Each structure stands twice: as C-alpha cells, then as structure tokens.
Amino acid sequence: MLSKAFTKGIIKWGIRTVRDLETWNPRLRFLERTPAVAGYQKVPSTPVRFIYQLVAALPISTYDMLNRFEHSAAHAMD
C-alpha cells in the first residue's frame, strides 16, 4: 500500500464509502480524495518515478487513496 509508505501511517482497516465518516462524526468535513500515486512526476528518483508512473497507468491506481478531511470545532447545542 503506497499510502502507508508515503505517510508512514498504520493502516488496520478500510472503508468503501469515505463520506460515511461524515455521518459517523459530524465534525468531519470531506475535502478531497486523491490516489496515493498522484504527483508521481515530482519524485526525484527516475527509477522510483517510473514505477509510480506504471502503477498510475493501471486500473488499480485508485485502489489506494488518500482522503483529506477538515475537523471543525464542536457545534453549539440548540
């Protein structure tokens, strides 16, 4: 999983519909979803850039996604 390599994150679970997270926690607002291989053109190493370019060209390039959310302050109770 490339997102784990890019972010040094620990991945123990996944979700099919990322927008479900907004319903689980109303403080979350979905901002964007990006393939983990996006921006491979900026990778300085030519061999590594070539590998990312190959992965980006495959249908599996959208399998590993990075999802960005904004976390807002608590909403006032009415």
DSSP file (Angstrom, degrees, kcal/mol; ACC not computed):
  #  RESIDUE AA STRUCTURE BP1 BP2  ACC     N-H-->O    O-->H-N    N-H-->O    O-->H-N    TCO  KAPPA ALPHA  PHI   PSI    X-CA   Y-CA   Z-CA
    1    1 A M     >        0   0    0      0, 0.0     4,-1.3     0, 0.0     3,-0.4   0.000 360.0 360.0 360.0 116.7    0.0    0.0    0.0
    2    2 A L  H  >  +     0   0    0      1,-0.2     4,-2.8     2,-0.2     5,-0.2   0.838 360.0  62.2 -68.4 -33.3    1.6    3.2   -1.2
    3    3 A S  H  > S+     0   0    0      1,-0.2     4,-2.3     2,-0.2     6,-0.4   0.863 102.9  52.2 -62.7 -32.3   -0.3    5.5    1.1
    4    4 A K  H  > S+     0   0    0     -3,-0.4     4,-1.7     2,-0.2     5,-0.4   0.907 111.3  46.5 -67.0 -40.8    1.4    3.7    4.1
    5    5 A A  H  < S+     0   0    0     -4,-1.3    -2,-0.2     2,-0.2    -1,-0.2   0.895 115.6  46.1 -67.0 -39.8    4.8    4.2    2.5
    6    6 A F  H  < S+     0   0    0     -4,-2.8    -2,-0.2     1,-0.2    -1,-0.2   0.889 126.1  27.5 -70.4 -39.7    4.1    7.9    1.8
    7    7 A T  H  < S-     0   0    0     -4,-2.3    -2,-0.2    -5,-0.2    -1,-0.2   0.522  92.7-131.7-103.3  -6.9    2.6    8.7    5.2
    8    8 A K     <  +     0   0    0     -4,-1.7    -3,-0.2    -5,-0.2    -4,-0.1   0.804  58.1 153.7  55.9  30.0    4.3    6.2    7.4
    9    9 A G        -     0   0    0     -6,-0.4     2,-0.6    -5,-0.4    -1,-0.2  -0.415  50.3-119.0 -87.7 163.2    0.9    5.5    8.7
   10   10 A I        -     0   0    0     -2,-0.1     2,-0.6    -3,-0.1    -1,-0.0  -0.912  26.9-163.9-102.1 121.7   -0.5    2.4   10.3
   11   11 A I        +     0   0    0     -2,-0.6     3,-0.1     1,-0.1    -7,-0.0  -0.925  26.6 151.8-112.1 115.2   -3.4    1.0    8.3
   12   12 A K        +     0   0    0     -2,-0.6     2,-0.3     1,-0.2    -1,-0.1   0.509  66.5  17.0-117.8 -10.5   -5.6   -1.5   10.1
   13   13 A W        -     0   0    0      2,-0.0     2,-0.3     0, 0.0    -1,-0.2  -0.962  60.0-152.6-154.4 167.7   -9.0   -1.0    8.4
   14   14 A G        -     0   0    0     -2,-0.3     2,-0.4    -3,-0.1    -3,-0.0  -0.847   7.8-141.8-138.0 174.4  -10.6    0.5    5.3
   15   15 A I        -     0   0    0     -2,-0.3     3,-0.2     1,-0.1    -2,-0.0  -0.999   7.0-151.9-142.4 140.0  -13.9    1.9    4.2
   16   16 A R  S    S+     0   0    0     -2,-0.4     2,-0.7     1,-0.3    -1,-0.1   0.915  92.3  38.1 -77.9 -44.6  -15.8    1.6    1.0
   17   17 A T    >   -     0   0    0      1,-0.1     3,-1.9     2,-0.0     4,-0.3  -0.897  67.6-166.4-114.0 104.7  -17.6    4.9    1.1
   18   18 A V  T >  S+     0   0    0     -2,-0.7     3,-1.5     1,-0.3     4,-0.3   0.795  84.2  66.7 -63.1 -29.5  -15.4    7.7    2.5
   19   19 A R  T >> S+     0   0    0      1,-0.3     3,-1.0     2,-0.2     4,-0.8   0.683  81.7  78.4 -67.5 -16.1  -18.4   10.0    3.0
   20   20 A D  H X> S+     0   0    0     -3,-1.9     4,-1.6     1,-0.2     3,-0.6   0.822  81.9  67.3 -59.2 -29.7  -19.7    7.7    5.7
   21   21 A L  H <> S+     0   0    0     -3,-1.5     4,-2.0    -4,-0.3    -1,-0.2   0.837  93.1  58.4 -61.7 -32.2  -17.1    9.1    8.0
   22   22 A E  H <4 S+     0   0    0     -3,-1.0    -1,-0.2    -4,-0.3     6,-0.2   0.845 106.5  47.8 -66.3 -32.5  -19.0   12.4    7.9
   23   23 A T  H << S+     0   0    0     -4,-0.8    -1,-0.2    -3,-0.6    -2,-0.2   0.811 110.5  51.9 -77.6 -28.7  -22.2   10.7    9.2
   24   24 A W  H  < S+     0   0    0     -4,-1.6    -2,-0.2     1,-0.3    -1,-0.2   0.852 126.7  21.0 -72.7 -35.1  -20.2    9.0   12.0
   25   25 A N    ><  -     0   0    0     -4,-2.0     3,-2.2    -5,-0.2    -1,-0.3  -0.880  66.5-161.9-137.9 103.3  -18.7   12.2   13.2
   26   26 A P  T 3  S+     0   0    0      0, 0.0    -1,-0.1     0, 0.0    -4,-0.1   0.650  87.9  69.6 -61.2 -14.8  -20.5   15.5   12.2
   27   27 A R  T 3  S+     0   0    0     44,-0.1    45,-2.8    45,-0.0     2,-0.4   0.638  83.7  88.3 -77.3 -12.9  -17.3   17.5   13.0
   28   28 A L  E <   -A   71   0A   0     -3,-2.2     2,-0.4    -6,-0.2    43,-0.2  -0.695  56.5-171.5 -89.1 137.2  -15.6   16.0    9.9
   29   29 A R  E     -A   70   0A   0     41,-2.2    41,-2.4    -2,-0.4     2,-0.2  -0.985  24.6-126.0-128.3 121.4  -16.0   17.6    6.5
   30   30 A F  E     +A   69   0A   0     -2,-0.4    39,-0.2    39,-0.2     3,-0.1  -0.436  32.1 171.2 -66.6 132.2  -14.7   15.8    3.5
   31   31 A L  E     -     0   0A   0     37,-2.9     2,-0.3     1,-0.4    38,-0.2   0.797  54.7 -22.4-108.0 -51.5  -12.2   17.9    1.4
   32   32 A E  E     -A   68   0A   0     36,-1.4    36,-3.0     2,-0.0     2,-0.4  -0.997  40.3-143.0-162.2 158.3  -10.7   15.7   -1.2
   33   33 A R  E     +A   67   0A   0     -2,-0.3    34,-0.2    34,-0.2    32,-0.0  -0.998  26.2 177.4-128.0 126.2   -9.8   12.2   -2.3
   34   34 A T  E     -A   66   0A   0     32,-2.6    32,-3.3    -2,-0.4    -2,-0.0  -0.986  33.4-110.4-133.1 136.7   -6.5   11.6   -4.2
   35   35 A P  E >   -A   65   0A   0      0, 0.0     3,-2.0     0, 0.0    30,-0.2  -0.382  30.6-122.8 -60.7 144.4   -4.8    8.5   -5.5
   36   36 A A  T 3  S+     0   0    0     28,-2.8    29,-0.1    25,-0.3    26,-0.1   0.751 112.3  54.5 -61.1 -23.6   -1.7    7.6   -3.5
   37   37 A V  T >  S+     0   0    0     24,-0.4     3,-1.2    27,-0.3    -1,-0.3   0.401  79.1 124.8 -93.2   3.9    0.3    7.8   -6.7
   38   38 A A  T <  S+     0   0    0     -3,-2.0    -4,-0.0     1,-0.2    14,-0.0  -0.346  72.2  25.3 -61.5 142.3   -0.9   11.3   -7.6
   39   39 A G  T >  S+     0   0    0      1,-0.1     3,-2.1     2,-0.0    -1,-0.2   0.670  72.3 144.8  78.5  17.2    2.0   13.7   -8.2
   40   40 A Y  G X   +     0   0    0     -3,-1.2     3,-1.7     1,-0.3    13,-0.1   0.749  60.2  75.1 -60.1 -21.3    4.5   10.9   -9.1
   41   41 A Q  G 3  S+     0   0    0      1,-0.3    -1,-0.3    11,-0.1     8,-0.1   0.742  90.1  57.7 -62.4 -21.8    6.0   13.4  -11.6
   42   42 A K  G <  S+     0   0    0     -3,-2.1    -1,-0.3     7,-0.0    -2,-0.2   0.504  74.8 115.1 -88.0  -4.9    7.6   15.2   -8.6
   43   43 A V    <   -     0   0    0     -3,-1.7     6,-0.1    -4,-0.2    -4,-0.0  -0.526  59.3-149.8 -68.0 124.3    9.5   12.1   -7.4
   44   44 A P  S    S+     0   0    0      0, 0.0     2,-0.5     0, 0.0    -1,-0.2   0.813  73.5  82.1 -69.4 -30.8   13.2   12.9   -7.8
   45   45 A S     >  -     0   0    0      1,-0.2     4,-2.9     2,-0.0     5,-0.2  -0.647  68.6-151.9 -81.2 120.6   14.4    9.3   -8.4
   46   46 A T  H  > S+     0   0    0     -2,-0.5     4,-2.3     1,-0.2     5,-0.2   0.912  94.1  48.2 -59.5 -46.8   13.9    8.3  -12.0
   47   47 A P  H  > S+     0   0    0      0, 0.0     4,-1.8     0, 0.0    -1,-0.2   0.919 115.6  44.6 -62.2 -41.3   13.5    4.5  -11.3
   48   48 A V  H  > S+     0   0    0      2,-0.2     4,-2.4     1,-0.2     5,-0.2   0.916 112.1  52.3 -67.6 -42.3   11.0    5.2   -8.5
   49   49 A R  H  X S+     0   0    0     -4,-2.9     4,-2.3     1,-0.2    -1,-0.2   0.884 107.6  53.2 -59.5 -39.3    9.2    7.7  -10.6
   50   50 A F  H  X S+     0   0    0     -4,-2.3     4,-2.2    -5,-0.2    -1,-0.2   0.904 108.0  49.8 -63.2 -42.5    8.9    5.1  -13.4
   51   51 A I  H  X S+     0   0    0     -4,-1.8     4,-2.4     2,-0.2    -2,-0.2   0.932 112.1  47.5 -62.7 -45.6    7.4    2.5  -11.0
   52   52 A Y  H  X S+     0   0    0     -4,-2.4     4,-2.7     1,-0.2    -1,-0.2   0.878 109.4  54.4 -63.3 -36.9    4.8    5.1   -9.8
   53   53 A Q  H  X S+     0   0    0     -4,-2.3     4,-1.2    -5,-0.2    -1,-0.2   0.904 108.7  48.6 -63.3 -40.9    4.1    6.0  -13.4
   54   54 A L  H  X S+     0   0    0     -4,-2.2     4,-0.7     2,-0.2     3,-0.4   0.934 112.5  47.5 -63.0 -46.3    3.4    2.3  -14.2
   55   55 A V  H >< S+     0   0    0     -4,-2.4     3,-1.1     1,-0.2     6,-0.2   0.902 109.0  54.7 -62.4 -41.1    1.1    2.0  -11.2
   56   56 A A  H 3< S+     0   0    0     -4,-2.7    -1,-0.2     1,-0.3    -2,-0.2   0.789 104.8  55.0 -63.8 -27.7   -0.8    5.2  -12.1
   57   57 A A  H 3< S+     0   0    0     -4,-1.2    -1,-0.3    -3,-0.4    -2,-0.2   0.641  94.6  86.0 -80.6 -14.9   -1.5    3.8  -15.6
   58   58 A L  S X< S-     0   0    0     -3,-1.1     3,-1.8    -4,-0.7     4,-0.1  -0.507  87.4-118.6 -87.0 154.8   -3.1    0.7  -14.2
   59   59 A P  G >  S+     0   0    0      0, 0.0     3,-0.8     0, 0.0    -1,-0.1   0.730 111.9  66.5 -62.1 -20.0   -6.8    0.4  -13.2
   60   60 A I  G >> S+     0   0    0      1,-0.2     3,-2.1     2,-0.1     4,-0.6   0.470  70.5  97.1 -79.7   0.3   -5.7   -0.4   -9.6
   61   61 A S  G <4 S+     0   0    0     -3,-1.8   -24,-0.4     1,-0.3   -25,-0.3   0.740  82.7  51.4 -63.9 -20.6   -4.3    3.1   -9.3
   62   62 A T  G <4 S+     0   0    0     -3,-0.8    -1,-0.3     1,-0.2    -2,-0.1   0.351  87.7  85.5 -95.8   6.3   -7.5    4.2   -7.5
   63   63 A Y  T <4 S+     0   0    0     -3,-2.1     2,-0.8     1,-0.2    -1,-0.2   0.903  88.3  49.8 -70.5 -41.5   -7.3    1.2   -5.0
   64   64 A D  S  < S+     0   0    0     -4,-0.6   -28,-2.8    -3,-0.2     2,-0.3  -0.869  79.7 173.5-105.0 106.2   -5.0    3.1   -2.6
   65   65 A M  E     -A   35   0A   0     -2,-0.8     2,-0.5   -30,-0.2    -3,-0.1  -0.845  29.1-142.6-118.7 149.0   -6.5    6.5   -1.9
   66   66 A L  E     -A   34   0A   0    -32,-3.3   -32,-2.6    -2,-0.3     2,-0.5  -0.951  20.4-161.4-106.9 124.7   -5.6    9.3    0.5
   67   67 A N  E     -A   33   0A   0     -2,-0.5     2,-0.5   -34,-0.2   -34,-0.2  -0.916   1.4-156.0-111.7 130.2   -8.7   11.1    1.9
   68   68 A R  E     +A   32   0A   0    -36,-3.0   -37,-2.9    -2,-0.5   -36,-1.4  -0.900  14.1 178.8-111.5 132.1   -8.4   14.5    3.4
   69   69 A F  E     -A   30   0A   0     -2,-0.5     2,-0.4   -39,-0.2   -39,-0.2  -0.871  23.3-135.7-125.3 158.0  -10.9   15.9    6.0
   70   70 A E  E     -A   29   0A   0    -41,-2.4   -41,-2.2    -2,-0.3     2,-0.6  -0.948  16.8-147.3-109.9 137.1  -11.3   19.1    8.0
   71   71 A H  E     -A   28   0A   0     -2,-0.4   -43,-0.2   -43,-0.2     2,-0.2  -0.921  17.8-160.0-107.2 117.7  -12.2   18.7   11.7
   72   72 A S        -     0   0    0    -45,-2.8     3,-0.1    -2,-0.6   -45,-0.0  -0.492  24.5 -93.0 -95.0 165.5  -14.3   21.6   12.9
   73   73 A A        -     0   0    0      1,-0.2    -1,-0.1    -2,-0.2     0, 0.0  -0.219  61.1 -71.9 -68.0 164.6  -14.9   22.8   16.5
   74   74 A A        -     0   0    0      1,-0.1     2,-0.2     3,-0.0    -1,-0.2  -0.293  51.6-118.0 -59.9 139.9  -17.8   21.4   18.5
   75   75 A H        -     0   0    0     -3,-0.1     2,-0.1     1,-0.1    -1,-0.1  -0.576  31.1-107.6 -78.7 142.7  -21.2   22.7   17.3
   76   76 A A        -     0   0    0     -2,-0.2     2,-0.3     1,-0.1    -1,-0.1  -0.457  33.4-116.1 -69.4 141.0  -23.2   24.7   19.8
   77   77 A M              0   0    0     -2,-0.1    -1,-0.1     1,-0.1    -3,-0.0  -0.631 360.0 360.0 -78.7 132.8  -26.2   22.9   21.3
   78   78 A D              0   0    0     -2,-0.3    -1,-0.1     0, 0.0    -2,-0.0   0.440 360.0 360.0 -86.4 360.0  -29.6   24.5   20.4
